[in-house]
Each structure stands twice: as C-alpha cells, then as structure tokens.
Amino acid sequence: MKITRTSPLTGATNTLDLPIDRRSFRRWLNGEPVQYCFPSLDADQREFIKNGFMPGEYEIFCAPFD
C-alpha cells in the first residue's frame, strides 16, 4: 500500500510502498498502536506512517545539541 506523508523536518512530501493492508491501516487510524497494526514493519517504517519522517530523519531530529 502506498503511503504519502510530509516530513516535519524537511517539509518534503514522500511516498513509500509498504507491505500493509487497508484493514490494518484502518485499525491504526481508529487508534490502535502502530506496532500492533504493523508488526512486520521496522521502526523507521512505522515512524514514517505516524509522523512522516523518512528513514534516518528521526534520529537527526532527536539528536542532542552539542
């Protein structure tokens, strides 16, 4: 299923084709935790669904200031 999100870090709109079905996506939209709806996805893929961060961006966004 193709999911399109806008990154809050870069403002870029990205689309990923993820191995999920509409039923699981609907469950997530209705409030079930993302890890229960998509157990086969890795953390980066789940973060993309939740917030729009591309793989690796979340770590940059949350990196401590030096």
Jmol script that loads the backbone (N, CA, C; Angstrom):
load data "model"
ATOM      1  N   MET A   1       0.848  -1.162   0.000  1.00  0.00           N
ATOM      2  CA  MET A   1       0.000   0.000   0.000  1.00  0.00           C
ATOM      3  C   MET A   1       0.899   1.233   0.000  1.00  0.00           C
ATOM      4  N   LYS A   2       0.610   2.195  -0.849  1.00  0.00           N
ATOM      5  CA  LYS A   2       1.394   3.414  -0.911  1.00  0.00           C
ATOM      6  C   LYS A   2       0.882   4.405   0.131  1.00  0.00           C
ATOM      7  N   ILE A   3       1.819   4.903   0.934  1.00  0.00           N
ATOM      8  CA  ILE A   3       1.521   5.872   1.982  1.00  0.00           C
ATOM      9  C   ILE A   3       2.312   7.134   1.672  1.00  0.00           C
ATOM     10  N   THR A   4       1.636   8.271   1.688  1.00  0.00           N
ATOM     11  CA  THR A   4       2.272   9.554   1.429  1.00  0.00           C
ATOM     12  C   THR A   4       2.202  10.405   2.684  1.00  0.00           C
ATOM     13  N   ARG A   5       3.337  10.946   3.074  1.00  0.00           N
ATOM     14  CA  ARG A   5       3.443  11.797   4.263  1.00  0.00           C
ATOM     15  C   ARG A   5       4.412  12.944   3.956  1.00  0.00           C
ATOM     16  N   THR A   6       4.264  14.022   4.725  1.00  0.00           N
ATOM     17  CA  THR A   6       5.180  15.150   4.625  1.00  0.00           C
ATOM     18  C   THR A   6       6.079  15.154   5.848  1.00  0.00           C
ATOM     19  N   SER A   7       7.367  15.222   5.620  1.00  0.00           N
ATOM     20  CA  SER A   7       8.344  15.209   6.706  1.00  0.00           C
ATOM     21  C   SER A   7       8.270  16.517   7.488  1.00  0.00           C
ATOM     22  N   PRO A   8       8.111  16.441   8.814  1.00  0.00           N
ATOM     23  CA  PRO A   8       8.114  17.663   9.610  1.00  0.00           C
ATOM     24  C   PRO A   8       9.508  18.289   9.715  1.00  0.00           C
ATOM     25  N   LEU A   9      10.533  17.535   9.362  1.00  0.00           N
ATOM     26  CA  LEU A   9      11.901  18.023   9.440  1.00  0.00           C
ATOM     27  C   LEU A   9      12.297  18.784   8.180  1.00  0.00           C
ATOM     28  N   THR A  10      11.987  18.209   7.013  1.00  0.00           N
ATOM     29  CA  THR A  10      12.421  18.813   5.749  1.00  0.00           C
ATOM     30  C   THR A  10      11.298  19.497   4.987  1.00  0.00           C
ATOM     31  N   GLY A  11      10.056  19.136   5.288  1.00  0.00           N
ATOM     32  CA  GLY A  11       8.920  19.674   4.543  1.00  0.00           C
ATOM     33  C   GLY A  11       8.676  18.952   3.228  1.00  0.00           C
ATOM     34  N   ALA A  12       9.501  17.963   2.918  1.00  0.00           N
ATOM     35  CA  ALA A  12       9.364  17.201   1.673  1.00  0.00           C
ATOM     36  C   ALA A  12       8.234  16.188   1.804  1.00  0.00           C
ATOM     37  N   THR A  13       7.476  16.024   0.734  1.00  0.00           N
ATOM     38  CA  THR A  13       6.430  15.017   0.685  1.00  0.00           C
ATOM     39  C   THR A  13       7.012  13.768   0.048  1.00  0.00           C
ATOM     40  N   ASN A  14       6.846  12.637   0.746  1.00  0.00           N
ATOM     41  CA  ASN A  14       7.419  11.366   0.301  1.00  0.00           C
ATOM     42  C   ASN A  14       6.348  10.292   0.281  1.00  0.00           C
ATOM     43  N   THR A  15       6.528   9.320  -0.592  1.00  0.00           N
ATOM     44  CA  THR A  15       5.623   8.176  -0.681  1.00  0.00           C
ATOM     45  C   THR A  15       6.439   6.900  -0.553  1.00  0.00           C
ATOM     46  N   LEU A  16       5.997   6.015   0.335  1.00  0.00           N
ATOM     47  CA  LEU A  16       6.611   4.691   0.467  1.00  0.00           C
ATOM     48  C   LEU A  16       5.552   3.645   0.153  1.00  0.00           C
ATOM     49  N   ASP A  17       5.949   2.605  -0.558  1.00  0.00           N
ATOM     50  CA  ASP A  17       5.081   1.470  -0.825  1.00  0.00           C
ATOM     51  C   ASP A  17       5.396   0.423   0.239  1.00  0.00           C
ATOM     52  N   LEU A  18       4.526   0.324   1.240  1.00  0.00           N
ATOM     53  CA  LEU A  18       4.774  -0.539   2.388  1.00  0.00           C
ATOM     54  C   LEU A  18       3.918  -1.801   2.333  1.00  0.00           C
ATOM     55  N   PRO A  19       4.420  -2.905   2.868  1.00  0.00           N
ATOM     56  CA  PRO A  19       3.679  -4.173   2.850  1.00  0.00           C
ATOM     57  C   PRO A  19       2.613  -4.218   3.960  1.00  0.00           C
ATOM     58  N   ILE A  20       1.584  -3.378   3.801  1.00  0.00           N
ATOM     59  CA  ILE A  20       0.484  -3.339   4.769  1.00  0.00           C
ATOM     60  C   ILE A  20      -0.829  -3.423   4.003  1.00  0.00           C
ATOM     61  N   ASP A  21      -1.904  -3.745   4.723  1.00  0.00           N
ATOM     62  CA  ASP A  21      -3.207  -3.795   4.076  1.00  0.00           C
ATOM     63  C   ASP A  21      -4.110  -2.694   4.630  1.00  0.00           C
ATOM     64  N   ARG A  22      -5.183  -2.434   3.909  1.00  0.00           N
ATOM     65  CA  ARG A  22      -6.107  -1.361   4.287  1.00  0.00           C
ATOM     66  C   ARG A  22      -6.765  -1.618   5.633  1.00  0.00           C
ATOM     67  N   ARG A  23      -7.020  -2.868   5.953  1.00  0.00           N
ATOM     68  CA  ARG A  23      -7.653  -3.194   7.235  1.00  0.00           C
ATOM     69  C   ARG A  23      -6.756  -2.793   8.407  1.00  0.00           C
ATOM     70  N   SER A  24      -5.486  -3.127   8.324  1.00  0.00           N
ATOM     71  CA  SER A  24      -4.536  -2.756   9.377  1.00  0.00           C
ATOM     72  C   SER A  24      -4.381  -1.237   9.459  1.00  0.00           C
ATOM     73  N   PHE A  25      -4.355  -0.585   8.295  1.00  0.00           N
ATOM     74  CA  PHE A  25      -4.236   0.868   8.277  1.00  0.00           C
ATOM     75  C   PHE A  25      -5.458   1.509   8.936  1.00  0.00           C
ATOM     76  N   ARG A  26      -6.626   0.984   8.655  1.00  0.00           N
ATOM     77  CA  ARG A  26      -7.867   1.482   9.271  1.00  0.00           C
ATOM     78  C   ARG A  26      -7.836   1.293  10.783  1.00  0.00           C
ATOM     79  N   ARG A  27      -7.333   0.134  11.241  1.00  0.00           N
ATOM     80  CA  ARG A  27      -7.210  -0.110  12.682  1.00  0.00           C
ATOM     81  C   ARG A  27      -6.322   0.947  13.322  1.00  0.00           C
ATOM     82  N   TRP A  28      -5.211   1.271  12.657  1.00  0.00           N
ATOM     83  CA  TRP A  28      -4.309   2.298  13.183  1.00  0.00           C
ATOM     84  C   TRP A  28      -5.009   3.663  13.211  1.00  0.00           C
ATOM     85  N   LEU A  29      -5.718   4.012  12.141  1.00  0.00           N
ATOM     86  CA  LEU A  29      -6.441   5.285  12.113  1.00  0.00           C
ATOM     87  C   LEU A  29      -7.472   5.374  13.235  1.00  0.00           C
ATOM     88  N   ASN A  30      -8.002   4.236  13.636  1.00  0.00           N
ATOM     89  CA  ASN A  30      -9.006   4.201  14.699  1.00  0.00           C
ATOM     90  C   ASN A  30      -8.389   4.141  16.094  1.00  0.00           C
ATOM     91  N   GLY A  31      -7.068   4.250  16.181  1.00  0.00           N
ATOM     92  CA  GLY A  31      -6.442   4.401  17.483  1.00  0.00           C
ATOM     93  C   GLY A  31      -5.622   3.248  18.019  1.00  0.00           C
ATOM     94  N   GLU A  32      -5.554   2.134  17.295  1.00  0.00           N
ATOM     95  CA  GLU A  32      -4.710   1.038  17.774  1.00  0.00           C
ATOM     96  C   GLU A  32      -3.242   1.413  17.631  1.00  0.00           C
ATOM     97  N   PRO A  33      -2.391   0.957  18.542  1.00  0.00           N
ATOM     98  CA  PRO A  33      -0.966   1.279  18.451  1.00  0.00           C
ATOM     99  C   PRO A  33      -0.349   0.774  17.141  1.00  0.00           C
ATOM    100  N   VAL A  34       0.519   1.602  16.590  1.00  0.00           N
ATOM    101  CA  VAL A  34       1.128   1.306  15.298  1.00  0.00           C
ATOM    102  C   VAL A  34       1.887  -0.020  15.314  1.00  0.00           C
ATOM    103  N   GLN A  35       2.529  -0.352  16.439  1.00  0.00           N
ATOM    104  CA  GLN A  35       3.301  -1.596  16.499  1.00  0.00           C
ATOM    105  C   GLN A  35       2.401  -2.827  16.482  1.00  0.00           C
ATOM    106  N   TYR A  36       1.148  -2.699  16.929  1.00  0.00           N
ATOM    107  CA  TYR A  36       0.205  -3.824  16.874  1.00  0.00           C
ATOM    108  C   TYR A  36      -0.391  -3.980  15.482  1.00  0.00           C
ATOM    109  N   CYS A  37      -0.621  -2.867  14.818  1.00  0.00           N
ATOM    110  CA  CYS A  37      -1.225  -2.917  13.478  1.00  0.00           C
ATOM    111  C   CYS A  37      -0.239  -3.347  12.398  1.00  0.00           C
ATOM    112  N   PHE A  38       1.033  -3.016  12.600  1.00  0.00           N
ATOM    113  CA  PHE A  38       2.047  -3.298  11.584  1.00  0.00           C
ATOM    114  C   PHE A  38       3.270  -3.984  12.200  1.00  0.00           C
ATOM    115  N   PRO A  39       3.108  -5.172  12.758  1.00  0.00           N
ATOM    116  CA  PRO A  39       4.232  -5.818  13.450  1.00  0.00           C
ATOM    117  C   PRO A  39       5.389  -6.203  12.525  1.00  0.00           C
ATOM    118  N   SER A  40       5.131  -6.328  11.236  1.00  0.00           N
ATOM    119  CA  SER A  40       6.205  -6.731  10.318  1.00  0.00           C
ATOM    120  C   SER A  40       7.052  -5.550   9.846  1.00  0.00           C
ATOM    121  N   LEU A  41       6.615  -4.323  10.125  1.00  0.00           N
ATOM    122  CA  LEU A  41       7.379  -3.145   9.718  1.00  0.00           C
ATOM    123  C   LEU A  41       8.475  -2.848  10.736  1.00  0.00           C
ATOM    124  N   ASP A  42       9.555  -2.249  10.255  1.00  0.00           N
ATOM    125  CA  ASP A  42      10.602  -1.847  11.194  1.00  0.00           C
ATOM    126  C   ASP A  42      10.258  -0.474  11.781  1.00  0.00           C
ATOM    127  N   ALA A  43      11.053  -0.038  12.734  1.00  0.00           N
ATOM    128  CA  ALA A  43      10.769   1.218  13.445  1.00  0.00           C
ATOM    129  C   ALA A  43      10.740   2.421  12.504  1.00  0.00           C
ATOM    130  N   ASP A  44      11.639   2.460  11.517  1.00  0.00           N
ATOM    131  CA  ASP A  44      11.651   3.575  10.564  1.00  0.00           C
ATOM    132  C   ASP A  44      10.374   3.619   9.737  1.00  0.00           C
ATOM    133  N   GLN A  45       9.892   2.469   9.310  1.00  0.00           N
ATOM    134  CA  GLN A  45       8.660   2.429   8.515  1.00  0.00           C
ATOM    135  C   GLN A  45       7.460   2.855   9.349  1.00  0.00           C
ATOM    136  N   ARG A  46       7.418   2.412  10.603  1.00  0.00           N
ATOM    137  CA  ARG A  46       6.310   2.823  11.475  1.00  0.00           C
ATOM    138  C   ARG A  46       6.363   4.324  11.772  1.00  0.00           C
ATOM    139  N   GLU A  47       7.562   4.853  11.951  1.00  0.00           N
ATOM    140  CA  GLU A  47       7.718   6.290  12.190  1.00  0.00           C
ATOM    141  C   GLU A  47       7.260   7.090  10.978  1.00  0.00           C
ATOM    142  N   PHE A  48       7.522   6.574   9.781  1.00  0.00           N
ATOM    143  CA  PHE A  48       7.049   7.230   8.562  1.00  0.00           C
ATOM    144  C   PHE A  48       5.524   7.292   8.557  1.00  0.00           C
ATOM    145  N   ILE A  49       4.862   6.195   8.895  1.00  0.00           N
ATOM    146  CA  ILE A  49       3.398   6.182   8.923  1.00  0.00           C
ATOM    147  C   ILE A  49       2.881   7.184   9.953  1.00  0.00           C
ATOM    148  N   LYS A  50       3.458   7.163  11.150  1.00  0.00           N
ATOM    149  CA  LYS A  50       2.974   8.011  12.236  1.00  0.00           C
ATOM    150  C   LYS A  50       3.229   9.498  11.988  1.00  0.00           C
ATOM    151  N   ASN A  51       4.458   9.855  11.594  1.00  0.00           N
ATOM    152  CA  ASN A  51       4.850  11.263  11.592  1.00  0.00           C
ATOM    153  C   ASN A  51       5.408  11.806  10.287  1.00  0.00           C
ATOM    154  N   GLY A  52       5.691  10.929   9.330  1.00  0.00           N
ATOM    155  CA  GLY A  52       6.217  11.394   8.055  1.00  0.00           C
ATOM    156  C   GLY A  52       7.727  11.446   7.964  1.00  0.00           C
ATOM    157  N   PHE A  53       8.424  11.066   9.047  1.00  0.00           N
ATOM    158  CA  PHE A  53       9.883  11.048   8.999  1.00  0.00           C
ATOM    159  C   PHE A  53      10.359   9.945   8.062  1.00  0.00           C
ATOM    160  N   MET A  54      11.287  10.288   7.163  1.00  0.00           N
ATOM    161  CA  MET A  54      11.917   9.286   6.314  1.00  0.00           C
ATOM    162  C   MET A  54      12.925   8.510   7.159  1.00  0.00           C
ATOM    163  N   PRO A  55      13.289   7.293   6.741  1.00  0.00           N
ATOM    164  CA  PRO A  55      14.276   6.529   7.492  1.00  0.00           C
ATOM    165  C   PRO A  55      15.541   7.351   7.760  1.00  0.00           C
ATOM    166  N   GLY A  56      15.937   7.393   9.028  1.00  0.00           N
ATOM    167  CA  GLY A  56      17.121   8.132   9.437  1.00  0.00           C
ATOM    168  C   GLY A  56      16.856   9.564   9.875  1.00  0.00           C
ATOM    169  N   GLU A  57      15.755  10.175   9.426  1.00  0.00           N
ATOM    170  CA  GLU A  57      15.465  11.563   9.790  1.00  0.00           C
ATOM    171  C   GLU A  57      15.128  11.725  11.269  1.00  0.00           C
ATOM    172  N   TYR A  58      14.437  10.762  11.831  1.00  0.00           N
ATOM    173  CA  TYR A  58      14.016  10.881  13.223  1.00  0.00           C
ATOM    174  C   TYR A  58      15.225  10.988  14.150  1.00  0.00           C
ATOM    175  N   GLU A  59      16.269  10.223  13.861  1.00  0.00           N
ATOM    176  CA  GLU A  59      17.476  10.277  14.671  1.00  0.00           C
ATOM    177  C   GLU A  59      18.138  11.651  14.570  1.00  0.00           C
ATOM    178  N   ILE A  60      18.113  12.251  13.389  1.00  0.00           N
ATOM    179  CA  ILE A  60      18.672  13.590  13.193  1.00  0.00           C
ATOM    180  C   ILE A  60      17.837  14.608  13.983  1.00  0.00           C
ATOM    181  N   PHE A  61      16.531  14.487  13.886  1.00  0.00           N
ATOM    182  CA  PHE A  61      15.611  15.413  14.550  1.00  0.00           C
ATOM    183  C   PHE A  61      15.780  15.351  16.073  1.00  0.00           C
ATOM    184  N   CYS A  62      16.000  14.173  16.609  1.00  0.00           N
ATOM    185  CA  CYS A  62      16.081  13.984  18.049  1.00  0.00           C
ATOM    186  C   CYS A  62      17.516  13.954  18.576  1.00  0.00           C
ATOM    187  N   ALA A  63      18.482  14.223  17.739  1.00  0.00           N
ATOM    188  CA  ALA A  63      19.879  14.194  18.167  1.00  0.00           C
ATOM    189  C   ALA A  63      20.131  15.278  19.213  1.00  0.00           C
ATOM    190  N   PRO A  64      20.955  15.001  20.200  1.00  0.00           N
ATOM    191  CA  PRO A  64      21.255  16.018  21.213  1.00  0.00           C
ATOM    192  C   PRO A  64      22.073  17.165  20.611  1.00  0.00           C
ATOM    193  N   PHE A  65      21.859  18.333  21.156  1.00  0.00           N
ATOM    194  CA  PHE A  65      22.638  19.505  20.711  1.00  0.00           C
ATOM    195  C   PHE A  65      24.029  19.438  21.329  1.00  0.00           C
ATOM    196  N   ASP A  66      25.025  19.763  20.550  1.00  0.00           N
ATOM    197  CA  ASP A  66      26.406  19.772  21.055  1.00  0.00           C
ATOM    198  C   ASP A  66      26.819  21.181  21.412  1.00  0.00           C
TER     199      ASP A  66
END
end "model"
wireframe off; spacefill off
backbone 0.3
color backbone group
